[in-house]
C-alpha cells in the first residue's frame, strides 16, 4: 500500500510540474508573439520617419506629425543609426510610467514603449530623460549596453531626436553605471552655474571612460536610461549633448 501511495504521489507531482511547465511555456510564447507584433509595428512606423536636416522645411514634418495625430502621447522619435534604437518616445505627465508595459496603441506590451520623464518639457528643459527596457533579445534600449565599449561609442555617437519642432542632433559625452536615485536624474531644468559644474564633475567621475567634448553651462542634454545588471538595481545612462547647430 505504501509503495502504491508513493507512486501515486510521484505521478501527481509530475503532473503538476508538467502543467506548470505548459502554462509557463504558453505565457512565454504569447509574450514572444505580442513582442514580435509590437516590434513589427515599430519597424513600420520607422519607415515613415525621415532624418534629413538639409531638406527640412516648414512643410516637411519628417513623419512625426502623423504619429502624434494617431496618439497625442507621442512627443517625438528617437533614432541612433547602426543600432536597433529606432522608436517613438511617449510622455504622460499625469501617469509617468504609463508606457512601461504598453505599446504605441496603449495595449499591454511586455517590452513597452520608450517614454520621457514626466518632469521634462521638450520645449524648455536642459536635460530630457528617456527610459526604455533592456530586453534580452536586443529590442528597446538593449543596445545602450554596447556603449560600454569606447570604440562602439565612437561609431555611434550621434543621436537624433525628431519632434514637431524639427530634428535635434545630440552627441554622446558620457556613459555611466548608476543607481535609480543618482542625482543626474534630478536634473531637468537649468541649475545655477556652481550646481551645474558640480553635477558635470559627478558625471565625468562616473563615466566609464573619458570622452573629449566641451561641456558648458547652458548646454542641452538628452539622457537615455535602461537597466544594467553589474550591480543590484543598476541603471546605465547614456548622456548626449545637443549640437550647437540645434540651438
Secondary structure, DSSP 4 states (H G I P E B T S, - for coil): -HHHHHHHHHHHHHHHHHHHHHHHHHHHHHHHHHHHHHHHHHHHHHTT----GGG--TT--TTHHHHHHH-TTEEEEEE-TTSS-EEEEE--TTSTTGGGGB-TTS-B-SS---EE-TT--TTT-SEEEEE--B-TTS-BTGGGGGGGSHHHHHHT-EEEEEETTEEEEEEEEEEEEEETT-GGGG--S---HHHHHHHHHHHHHHBSS-------TT--EEEEEEEE-SSTTEEEEEEEEEPGGG-
